């Protein structure tokens, strides 16, 4: 860990934050450019193929939402199913194909997607009425639009952080960025109220959270029960505090925490729209809670009356006299007044719910949601903080008195689209800065419950100072322990293709690379391993297999090759076998992980593979068996892979591809 910096320059923090702000602008510019390339310059047909447009569509229902704004149910023809990128929370716009108008001059109605079903979406618009052009359009479509909101909220939060002076936010900023020491109470005084099966390092992390006056970090390497520990820390915190905010950069992580807290009986409200549609999650959304409130019947009646007034006003079309015009005006006024009253009632219901709630969960940007924008919290928890861009983390932090960060900076960093912004430091997260500059702020979880100890050992030495220990339940859990028909086998196996002439192939017009012969060898070894396995004997505990490659071209080849492999294609159909990049396996685990390193060239160029955090994630997805295929002559010049080759040699896990012939 790097030493805590001493800021002799009083403007050093401001300079650092201004740099982050500039990098964020670069990222926004690149994101917008990429979006334009994918969308604005394409025809409707091309946009449909890319999953950015539904066309044609029809409006199947109109409802009044919060603030009297129109919510549209939009449906596409059933035969037009297929892959698309529409998802809850994304910005979208209804557009009209008006005869005689150029594509660049199409009228639009903007909104946010609040629900996605197979061929239907709900679009919450920013208007109270449907515009007239909807009637004039020969056909309607709906486009995904660029998300300005996230960037605007990050910019706003950074501005608040830079401008903070002699306030709690100014103190938190200085602590998180290492300009003043973090303060702690005596951990021995942190009495835990709830009994739990947590191990000693997990309990130490919970006590550390309770002792922190400014910041606490839960550092959770793979399989160490970070989510379980975080939930326990939240439970202990709400025993002492009235209401806390729990955030994460991804909807999936927010959903998981919401479910875990709800299962423990916590009064939790999930802001925004969950990506996983489970009954438990839906029950805890703000909308569902409003519908269960004792005043909801009155609210519903007011909205229905307003809708009736609106419908009556809508019956007056364009050609009518003064009396009809006056009648329409009165009906619209009555509808508007009724909607204002219903909005006031909804605000009252929302405030009543938020007053009683123990935990509010949302994404980082969701912390600025209109319904909770004004709230402050004693403690803000941020999960997956090592995967979150720094400006995103500042959004909830501006509302807190102290901060708890959870994550692992030795796993995947946040996605950054601008190469320059990534090179200049945007990938460095607030989690990383704080754990380096305030080493005393972190407690690492040291017992992992996922991997055989030999799978864990290399990662532990390279990334976690050798501190990880395998729980007794997994330490010896290899394939024969799962089913005795598996021959005694090595939990880790490196299959070396050096000298075989398996040369990588560059794919024209892309930076992707494939190595078909290496892929074939990997699948051959996998088939050999699974020869004795019969899924019918394990209906309640099916074996799971993940195949990982660093390049899209290699993944595509592997998928095609599996289609021609009788033993493996059945596993794919039953969802026991999945193939993807490391990123697609983040946060997941499989009984067997097989990795094709792909690179094989005379120059020892390894490209993507030099991102060793990515390899850490790939290797630590495996529970019982880790199979890696690669060319030692290409890999061996890199210190990380040289250390890995030494490790497999030391445990007898090195094999040459000649042995499979």
KABEL-V562752 format. One line per field, one symbol per residue. phi: phi as a letter, one per 40 degrees, with the letter a starting at -180 (. if undefined). psi: psi as a letter, one per 20 degrees, with the letter a starting at -180 (. if undefined). burial: + if it has 16 or more other C-alpha atoms within 10 Angstrom, else -. A space follows every 10 residues. Layout:
BEGIN
phi=???
psi=???
burial=???
END
This chain:
BEGIN
phi=.ccccbcccc cccccccccd cccccdcccc ccccccccbc cbcdcccccc gcabacbbcc abbcbcggcc bbcbbbddcc dicabcadgc caacbbccdg bcdcbccbbc abcbabbdbb bbbccbbcbc ccccccccab abbcbccccd ccccccccdc ccccafbccc ccdccccgca ccbacccccc cccbcacccc ccccccccdc cccbabbccb cdgcgccdcc ccccdccccb bcabbbbacb dccccccccc ccccgccbbc cgbccccbdc cdccccdccc ccccccdccc ccccccccdc ccccccccca cccccccccc cccccccccc cccccccccc ccccccccbb bacdccccdd cbdccbbcbb bbcfccbbcd ccccdcccbb cabbbbiacc bccccbccdc cccchccccc dcdccccbdc cbbccbbbbb bdccccccdd ccbbfgccbc cdcbdbcbcc ccaccccdac cbabbccdgc gcccbccdga ccbbadcccc ccccccccdc dccbdccbcc accbbbbbac bdcccccccc ccdcbdcccc ccccgcbbba cddcbdgbaa cbbbbccgca accfcbfdcc cccccdcdcc cccbabbbba bcccccccdc cccccccccc bgbcbbcdcc c
psi=qqqpqpnhoi jggggghhgg gghhgggggg ggghggghfh jqrggghghi jiqpprrqoi qprpaqjjqp ppppqqqhij rrqrjprpiq qrppqpnppi qqhijpqqoq appiqpagjq qpoorjqhqp qhihhhphqq rpqprpnhgg hghggggggg ghipplrhhg ggghghjjiq qqqqrphhin pphpqqkqrg hghhgghggh iphgqqpoon rpjjkggggg ghhgghgihh qhprporqhq hghggghggg ghhjjpnqpo qapqhpnqhg ghhjqgghhg hiqhjhgggg gghgghgggg gghihoahnr agghgggggg ghggggghhg ghggghgggg hgghhiqhpp qrrghiijph hjhiqrqgpp porkhijpqg hhhhghhijr hrpppqaojj aprqpphohg hghjjhiorh gggghghmhi iqpppipqkg qqhhhhgggg hhhkkjiqqp qhhihjnagh hgpiipqprp hpppopjpii knpqpppqjr jqqrnghggg gghghggggj hipohhilhi mqppppppqi phhhgggggg hhhjoghhhh hghjkhpqpa rghiipjrqq gppppoigpo riikpichii nhhghggghj ipghpopppr ohhghiiphg hghghgghgh jkjpqqhhii .
burial=---+------ --+---+--+ +-++-+++-+ +---+---+- ---+--++-- +++++++++- -+-+++++++ ++++++---- -----+++++ ++++++++-- ------++++ ++++++--++ +++++----- ---+--+-++ +++++-+--+ +-+++-++++ ++-+---+++ ++++++++++ ++-+--+--- -+-------- ++++++++++ ++++++++++ +++++++-++ ++++++++-- --++++++++ +-+++-+++- ++---+++++ +++++----- +++++++-++ -----+--+- -+++-++-++ --+------- ----+--+-- ++++++-+++ -++-+++-++ --++--++++ ++++++++-- -----+++++ ++++++++++ ++++++++++ ++++++++++ ++++-+-+-- ++---+++++ ++++++++++ ++++++++++ ++++++++++ --+----+++ +--+++++++ -----+---+ ++++++++-- -++++----- --++++-+++ +++-+++--- ---------- --++++++++ +-+++--++- ++-----++- ++---+++++ ++--++--++ ++++++++++ +--+-+--+- -+++++++++ ++++++++++ ++++++---+ +--++-++-- --+++++--- -
END
